[in-house]
């Protein structure tokens, strides 16, 4: 049965939408193929998030981001600063958090649901990334403006 027009009816909890056919009977609208709650989250289209201007900037062959003063990586930087992983994977941040406190960005990339929590002690932190997005981070001492221009990076979760 095909419905010609929707009609509204008042209900105590809000508005109830009825589908009324041209013959006077009612039919339900078709059910979706799968509910939204059951659908897997879609990976976002590429988003340039400073300091990672394009897809080619992202490393894909590691699950470890290192940082330090001297040696590898040299100076005040993350290696790699741009890392692409699949949803559900874990990234290990390795270096001195007392010298380079790790913070999630409040200005760049995907702001909601960033699993990177602030930490300023220890030398290793494993962080699981359950959902797609572009999760930016920075050093609280050497990236204090959180604009991605200094000691900063992005985890692209696909």
QUIKA-V920767 format. One record per pair of residues at least 12 apart in sequence whose ideal C-beta (glycine too) atoms are under 10 Angstrom apart, sorted by sequence separation. I is the first residue (numbers start at 1). J is the second residue. D is the distance in whole Angstrom. If there is no record, write none. Layout:
I	J	D
I	J	D
//
This chain:
6	18	7
7	19	8
17	29	8
46	58	9
66	78	7
67	79	7
104	116	4
115	127	6
136	148	7
138	150	8
139	151	4
6	19	6
7	20	5
65	78	5
66	79	5
103	116	8
104	117	7
114	127	10
115	128	6
116	129	9
138	151	6
139	152	7
5	19	8
6	20	7
65	79	7
66	80	9
67	81	9
102	116	7
103	117	9
104	118	7
115	129	6
137	151	10
138	152	4
139	153	9
3	18	9
4	19	9
5	20	6
64	79	9
65	80	7
78	93	8
79	94	10
102	117	8
103	118	5
114	129	9
115	130	7
137	152	7
138	153	8
3	19	4
4	20	7
5	21	9
64	80	9
65	81	8
79	95	9
102	118	7
103	119	8
113	129	9
115	131	8
136	152	7
137	153	6
138	154	10
2	19	9
3	20	6
4	21	6
5	22	8
62	79	9
65	82	10
78	95	8
101	118	7
102	119	5
103	120	9
113	130	8
114	131	10
136	153	7
137	154	7
1	19	9
3	21	5
4	22	4
62	80	7
65	83	6
101	119	7
102	120	8
113	131	6
115	133	9
135	153	9
136	154	5
137	155	7
2	21	6
3	22	8
4	23	9
7	26	9
61	80	9
64	83	9
101	120	4
112	131	9
113	132	10
114	133	8
116	135	6
118	137	10
135	154	7
136	155	8
1	21	5
2	22	8
3	23	10
4	24	10
59	79	9
60	80	9
63	83	8
100	120	9
101	121	9
102	122	10
113	133	7
114	134	9
115	135	7
116	136	8
120	140	7
134	154	6
135	155	5
136	156	10
1	22	9
2	23	9
59	80	4
62	83	7
97	118	10
98	119	10
99	120	9
110	131	9
112	133	8
114	135	5
116	137	5
119	140	10
120	141	9
133	154	10
134	155	8
135	156	8
1	23	7
3	25	9
58	80	8
59	81	9
60	82	10
61	83	9
63	85	7
73	95	9
78	100	9
97	119	5
98	120	6
110	132	8
111	133	9
113	135	8
114	136	8
116	138	10
118	140	7
133	155	9
134	156	5
135	157	7
3	26	7
6	29	9
57	80	9
58	81	9
59	82	7
60	83	8
61	84	10
62	85	9
76	99	9
77	100	10
93	116	8
97	120	5
98	121	6
102	125	7
104	127	10
110	133	3
111	134	10
114	137	8
133	156	8
134	157	8
1	25	6
3	27	5
57	81	8
58	82	4
59	83	5
60	84	5
76	100	7
78	102	9
91	115	9
96	120	10
97	121	6
98	122	8
99	123	10
109	133	7
110	134	5
111	135	9
132	156	9
133	157	5
1	26	8
2	27	7
3	28	9
57	82	4
58	83	6
59	84	7
60	85	8
90	115	10
91	116	9
96	121	9
97	122	5
98	123	8
102	127	9
109	134	4
110	135	6
111	136	9
132	157	5
133	158	9
1	27	4
3	29	7
51	77	10
56	82	9
57	83	10
58	84	4
59	85	10
60	86	10
63	89	6
65	91	6
66	92	9
67	93	8
68	94	9
69	95	9
93	119	8
96	122	9
97	123	7
108	134	8
109	135	6
110	136	8
129	155	6
131	157	7
132	158	6
1	28	10
51	78	9
55	82	9
57	84	9
58	85	9
63	90	7
64	91	7
65	92	7
66	93	8
67	94	8
68	95	5
69	96	8
95	122	10
96	123	6
97	124	9
108	135	9
109	136	4
129	156	9
130	157	8
52	80	9
54	82	9
63	91	6
64	92	5
65	93	5
66	94	5
67	95	4
68	96	7
95	123	6
97	125	7
108	136	4
109	137	9
127	155	8
129	157	4
52	81	7
53	82	9
55	84	8
62	91	9
63	92	6
64	93	8
65	94	7
66	95	6
67	96	8
93	122	10
94	123	7
95	124	8
105	134	10
107	136	8
108	137	9
129	158	10
51	81	6
52	82	4
62	92	9
64	94	6
65	95	8
67	97	9
69	99	7
93	123	9
94	124	5
95	125	10
105	135	8
106	136	9
108	138	8
51	82	7
52	83	9
68	99	8
69	100	9
93	124	7
94	125	8
104	135	7
105	136	4
107	138	9
52	84	9
67	99	9
68	100	8
92	124	6
93	125	5
94	126	10
104	136	7
105	137	6
106	138	10
49	82	9
67	100	5
92	125	7
93	126	8
103	136	10
104	137	6
105	138	6
91	125	9
92	126	5
93	127	7
103	137	6
104	138	8
67	102	9
91	126	7
92	127	8
102	137	6
103	138	6
90	126	5
91	127	5
102	138	8
103	139	8
65	102	9
90	127	7
91	128	8
101	138	9
102	139	7
103	140	5
116	153	10
46	84	10
89	127	10
90	128	5
91	129	7
100	138	10
101	139	7
102	140	7
103	141	10
105	143	9
107	145	9
108	146	7
89	128	7
90	129	7
100	139	4
101	140	4
107	146	5
108	147	7
109	148	9
116	155	8
88	128	7
89	129	6
90	130	10
99	139	9
100	140	8
101	141	6
103	143	8
106	146	6
107	147	7
108	148	6
115	155	9
87	128	10
88	129	7
89	130	9
100	141	6
101	142	10
102	143	10
103	144	9
105	146	5
107	148	8
114	155	9
87	129	7
88	130	6
97	139	9
99	141	7
100	142	7
101	143	10
104	146	9
105	147	9
115	157	9
43	86	9
86	129	9
87	130	6
88	131	9
97	140	9
98	141	10
99	142	9
100	143	9
103	146	8
105	148	8
43	87	7
85	129	6
87	131	6
91	135	9
93	137	8
95	139	9
108	152	8
110	154	10
113	157	10
87	132	5
109	154	6
110	155	10
41	87	7
83	129	10
86	132	9
87	133	9
108	154	7
109	155	9
110	156	10
40	87	9
105	152	7
109	156	9
110	157	8
105	153	9
103	152	10
105	154	8
84	134	10
85	135	10
100	151	7
102	153	10
82	134	10
83	135	10
50	105	10
68	123	10
49	105	8
52	108	10
81	137	10
50	107	9
51	108	9
52	109	9
49	107	10
50	108	6
49	108	5
50	109	9
78	137	8
49	109	4
64	124	9
65	125	10
78	138	9
93	153	9
47	108	10
48	109	10
49	110	9
78	139	8
47	109	7
64	126	10
65	127	9
77	139	9
93	155	10
47	110	8
63	126	9
76	139	7
91	155	6
44	109	10
76	141	9
77	142	9
78	143	9
44	110	7
76	142	5
77	143	10
89	155	9
91	157	9
75	142	9
76	143	8
81	148	9
89	157	8
88	157	9
89	158	10
81	151	9
82	152	10
83	153	7
84	154	9
85	155	7
87	157	5
81	152	7
82	153	6
83	154	8
84	155	8
85	156	7
86	157	7
87	158	7
41	113	10
65	137	9
67	139	7
81	153	4
82	154	6
83	155	5
84	156	4
85	157	6
86	158	6
77	150	9
78	151	7
80	153	7
81	154	7
82	155	8
83	156	7
84	157	8
85	158	7
76	150	7
77	151	6
78	152	7
79	153	9
80	154	10
82	156	7
83	157	9
84	158	6
67	142	9
76	151	5
77	152	9
78	153	4
80	155	10
75	151	9
77	153	9
78	154	10
52	134	8
49	133	10
52	136	9
67	151	7
49	134	5
51	136	9
47	133	9
48	134	9
49	135	9
50	136	8
67	153	9
47	134	5
49	136	6
51	138	10
43	131	10
44	132	6
46	134	9
65	153	7
41	130	9
43	132	4
44	133	6
41	131	6
42	132	7
43	133	9
44	134	7
65	155	8
41	132	5
40	132	9
41	133	9
51	143	10
53	148	10
51	147	9
52	148	8
58	154	8
60	156	9
50	147	7
51	148	5
57	154	9
58	155	9
50	148	3
51	149	7
58	156	6
60	158	10
49	148	7
50	149	7
51	150	9
57	156	9
51	151	9
52	152	9
58	158	10
51	152	6
52	153	8
55	156	8
50	152	7
51	153	7
52	154	5
49	152	9
51	154	7
52	155	10
49	153	10
50	154	8
52	156	7
49	154	5
48	154	10
49	155	10
47	154	9
49	156	8
47	156	8
46	156	8
44	156	9
46	158	10
43	156	9
44	157	9
43	157	8
44	158	9
43	158	4
41	157	10
42	158	10
//
